[in-house]
């Protein structure tokens, strides 16, 4: 056989075709192949946009909440008793097919958890924060929810992931993140005389971006973790945005203004993260995390991003469940050494999401609601920069009710969501409210 395997050796590798596996699961632990699929499409029959002193506008649209109707397909395999395997996701949307979250090869070279290696495009959420408020309806009540990344950032990039479990409960890891498809082949020449691979990055930049940390699972108490999340720490131009509601997605999206005023900014600066997921209380999941950004200096300017303190959780009692989250950012500022120009503060915020629900056996459906509240503080920019004026404080509030019915591992949901006019805004979205009726289809196998 190719690769030197005899027929008898080949018989030892049993191929299991497993269906009904959730999309995005971890790699199969034993020999076999798993398939998974997940997709979402949203139809908004009608959406009312109500503006002060103007006639209401009614729209309709189709989307998925972040792009056109979406479908993803996952294939994963493992062999040699779970010592090596691969994961590949293919996404469909916007009229095209593309590489999804994962396209990597993984291995356990010693046949145990003493070392796990994954190389390629890796999206791995084993230590990620809880995703209790990452639901499909929150975008219609102000969009205050979010994934588990605000609590603790998952692995999500192109690179090489190394995880070791030297003792029971303890995991240490390093994720080296040069990006996807950035290999430079040193034995390849470029006839044009240019760079061998313009996508490759310098080693210095790669190791500035390393993500490294540990997680410790305390039995019957919780999961503690901490990490360094690196970045190249380069200044870029930040763009003030204006908010526009998209009927196609049902979300309030940000689009650049023209012209684009800028101020010194660092996209996703390096930070220290720490989190604790409580599991000691029956029926309660609670995950608390903090993010401490590292100041960035460039000439006479120092940029301090917002500190973050975030909490996400859920509680279940019989047929009743409530998910909740509080996401905050505060303390950010831009400082300069120029005499007469004082430091300017970034916009602080607090987002509160509550999602109560109750399963009614008589109709085999769940009824629930989404409540979203966001308070934003004032922001300033240094005098003399090219930035637009300050942002004022404001409050956004939304509320919605829905009914949901499971269809196996799939789901159909519909309801009404209302976002009130933003109070105290500087005029960008003030006086505008939204009433949205979405029909949400989610399919998985």
N, C-alpha and C positions, 0 to 999 in steps of 0.2 A: 504494500500500500504506500501511497505517497507519504513522506515524512517518516518512513521507517517502521510504521506500526504493522504488526502481523495481524492475520485474520482473528486469532484468538484475543489479541489485545483489543481489537476493534469491538469485539462482542462485549467487552467489559464496560464500554461507554454506552450507557442506555440513554436513548433520546426520548424525553418526555415532552409532549406538546401540551402546554397548559393554557387553557383559555379562562376568561373571567378574572384576569389579573388586573388590578387597578393601574391606570396609566401613571407612570412616574415612580413605581415601586423600586425598592432596592434590588440589587442583582440577585438572581436565584442562588440559594445556598448550596444546592446539589446539582448533579448533572442534569442538563435539560435546557429547553427553550421556553420562554414566556412571551406572550403577546399581550399588548394592552392598547386601548384606544380611548380617547377622550375628546369631546367637542362641545361647543356652545354656540347657540345662535339666539339673537334677541330681535323680536319684532315689536316696534312701538306703533300701535294703530293710530294713536293721536297723542300729541303732547302740546299742552298750552303754555305759551310764553307770555307773561303779563308784565307790561312795562307801565310805570306811572305816566299818566296823561297821554296814553297812546292806545290805539286799538290792539287787542290781543292778537297774537300770531299762533296759528296751529300748524304743527308739522307732524311728519311721520317718517319712520326710517327702519333700517335693518342693520344689525351689527352684532358684536359679541361683547361689548363693554370696553374693548381696547383695540379692536381691529375689525375688519369684516368677519362674517361668520367663520368660525375657526374649527379645525379638526386636526388632531395629532395622533400619530400611530407610533407605538413603541415596540421594539424587538430587543430582547435580551437573552443571552445564553451563558451558560457556565459549563465547564468540563473538568475532568480530573478531580472529581470529588470536591468541586467548589474552589479549586486553586487558581483558575484563570477563566476569564470570560470577557464579554463585551456588551455594550449598551448603545443603542442607536434610536433616536427619535426623529421622525419626519413630520413636519407641520405643513398644513395646507391653509391658505388664506390669501386674500387680496389677489386671487387669480394666479397664484404661483405655489410651487412646492419648494420647501427649504429645509435645511438642517435645523432640527429642533434643539431642545435644551441639552441633550446628551449625544455625544459621538466619541466614545472612548473605549479603550482596552484597560481592563483591570487584572490584577494578579495578587495572589497571596503566595509569595515565593517559598515560604516555609510551611505552607499548608495550615496555618493558624492565623489568629488575629494579632500575632506579634508584629506583623507588617502587612499592610494593605497599600497597594499602589494603583492609581488610576491616571492614565495619560490621555489627553485629548480635550474635548469640550466636556466639561464636568459641571453638572448641576446636582448637588447632593445636599439634602436638608436634614441629615441625621442629628445635627446639633442646633438646628434653626429654632427660632422662637415659635410659640404657638400661633396658629393661623385662624383662631376662633372667629375673628371679625373680618376675615377675608371672604365675605359672602358675595352673592351675585345681585344684591338689591341695593347696597349702600350707596352706589353712585347716583341713585335717584333721590337721595335725601341729603345731599351735600358732599358725599365722597369722603367722609371722615375715617372710614375703616382702612385696612391695609393688610399686608402679608405679615408673616412672622419676622421678617428681616429687621424692622425697627427695634425689636427686642434683642435679637442676636442674628448677625449676618451669616447666611449659609455660604457654601462654596458654590460659586456661579461664575465661571470664566473658562477660558482656554488655558490649560496648564497641566501641571503634574501634582497630584495630591498624594501625600504620604500620611498614613495613619497607623499608629502603633498602640496596642493595648498590652503594656508590659505586666500589669497586674489586673486582677478582677476589678472592674468598675472604672478604671482610669484609662483615658484615651489622650494621647498627645498627637499633634498633627502639624503639618506644614503644607501650605498650598502655594506653589510657585506659579505666578500668573503672567506669562508672556503674552497671553492671548491666543486666539484660535488661528491656526494656519500661519504660524510665524516662523517656521523652521527655515534656517539658512543652510543650504547644502554647500559645504566648502569645496566639494569636488566638482561643482558645476560652474562653468564660465558663462558670462553674459556677453554675447557677440557685440552688443551695443556699447560695452565698456562701462555700463552703469553698475548700480548695486546688484549683488547676487540675488537678493530677495528684498524688495522695498518694504515688505511687510514685517521683516525681522526687526527686533528691538535690541537695544544695547543691554548687556548684562547688568550694568549699574541700574538702569531703569527697572529691569525685571525684579531685582532683589529689593529695591525700594518698595515694591508693591506686594511683598510677601504677606501672606495671611497665615499666622501661626498661633497656636494656643493649646488649651487642654480642656477636657470635660471629665468630671468625676461624678459617677452615679452612686448616690448614697442610698442603699436599699431602704425602701419604705419611707423615705424622706423627700428626696428630690435630686435633681440634676444641676450641678454647679458647673459653670464654664466661664472661661476668660480667654481673650485673644487680642493680638495685635493685628490690625487691618491696615496694611501699608498702602501708600500711593506715591506717585512721582512728585507730588507737592508742587506742581507748576501753576503759576498764575494763568488764568484765562479771562476772557471777557464775559461777564454775566449780562444776561439780557432781561430787562424788565418785560413782563408779559401782560397781556390783556386776556381776560377770561371770556370764552365764547362757548355757548352750549351747543353740543352736537346731537342733533336728533337721531343720527345714525347709530350712536353708541349710548345715548342717554346720559352722558357724562359732561361735566363742565371741563372743557379742555383749555390748556394754555397754548397760545400761539404768539410768536414774536411780533412786536410792534415794528412799524417802519416809520422813520429810521430807528435803528436799534441803539439806544443809549447804553453805555456800559459803565461798570466800575470794577475795581480789582476784586477778583473772586477766585477761589480754588474749588474745583469740582470734586466732591467726594474726598475731602482731605483725610490723611492718615488719622487713625484714632485708636483708642483703647476701649475695648468692650468687655463688660462683665454681666452675667445673667444668672438667675436661679429659677428653676422650674420646680414648683412645689407639687409633690404627689402624695403627701402624707395624709391629706384630708379626703375621705371618701366622697366621690362624686364631684370633687372640685379640682379643676386644673387651673393653675396660676403661674404665670411666667413674668418675671420682672427683670428689666435690663437697663443698663446705663451705657452711654457712649460719651467718651471724653475726647474731643478733637485736639489735634496737635497744631499749635499756631504755625503759620507760614510767613516767613519774612522774605520780602523782595525789595531790595533797595531801602527806601524810606517808609515802605508800607508793610504793616503786619496784619494779616487776616486771621481772625479767630472765628471759626465756625460755631454754630450753636451747640451747647451741651444738650444731651437728650436723656430723659428719664421716661421709660415706657413700661406699660403694664397691659397684658392681654390675658384673658381667662375665660372660663365657662363653668357653669354649675348645672347639674342635672338632678332632678328629683322626680322619679316616675316618668310621666309623659311630659313633664315641664322641663324646659331648658332655657337658660339665658346666657348669652355670650356678651362679653363686655371688654372694652379697651380704653385706655387713656394714653395718648401719645403727646409728648411735650418737647419743645425746643426753646432754648433760652440762653441768654448770656453772650450771644455772638456780637462781634464788633469789628470795625476796621479802624486801625490806629495808624497815624503817620507821625514822623519826626519833624514835620514842617512847622515852624513857629506860627502860632495863630490859627492853626487848623486842629480842632479837637477830634477825639475819636468819635466815630459814628456807630450806632448800634444797628444790628440786623433785626429783622422782624421775628419776634418771639411768637409762639403759638401753643395752644392746647386743644387737642381734639378728643372728644368723648363719643364713643359709640356704644349703644345698648341694643341687643337683638334678642328679645324674648320670643319664645315659640312654644306651642302646645300641640301634641299629637292627639287627634280625635279618632278613636278606633271605629266609631260608627260610620264614618265616611272615608276611612283609611287615608287621611290627609293631615297635614300639619298647617296650622294657622299661626301667624306670627307678625312681627313688625320690626322695622328698623328706625332707630332714633339717632340722629347725628347732630352734634354740636361742635362748632369750631370758634374759638376766640383768638384773634390775632392782634398783637401789639403794634405800636408805632415803630417805624423803621426810619433810619436816617442814612444819608450818604455824605462823605466828606465834602465840605465846601470847596469849590474849585474843580471838582471832577466833572466828567462829561455826563454824569448820570442825571436821570430825570429826578424830579422832586421827591420828597419823602412819601412813604406809604402811611396812611392813617390806620388807627386801630379799627377793628370791625368784628362783628359777630354773625356767623352763619348758622342757621338752624333748619333742620329738615325732619320730616316724619313720614312714615309709610306703613301700610298694612298689606299683607299678602297671604295667599293660600298656596300650598305646595303639595304635590302628590308624587311619590316615588314610583318609578316604573322599573322594577328590578334595581340595578345599580344606576339607572338614569333617573331623570327628574323633569317635571314641568311645573312652572311657577308663574303666577300672575298676581297683580295687585295694583295699588296706586301709591305713588310717591310724590311728596310735595316739599319743595325747597322754598322757604320764605325769603323775602327780600333781605339782602345783606344790610345789617344795621351799622351805621357809623363809617361806612366805606367812603373813599375819596371820590366816588363817582364812576369807577370802572364798571361795577356791577350793581351799584345801589339802585333800589327801586324795581328790580327785576325778580320775579318769582316764576317757578316752574312746576307744573302739574303733569306727571308722566304716568302713562299706563303701559307697562312693558309686559310682554309674554316671553318667558325665558325657557328655552329648551336646552337641557344638558344631557348628553349621551355618553356612556362609558361602558367598557366591557373589560 
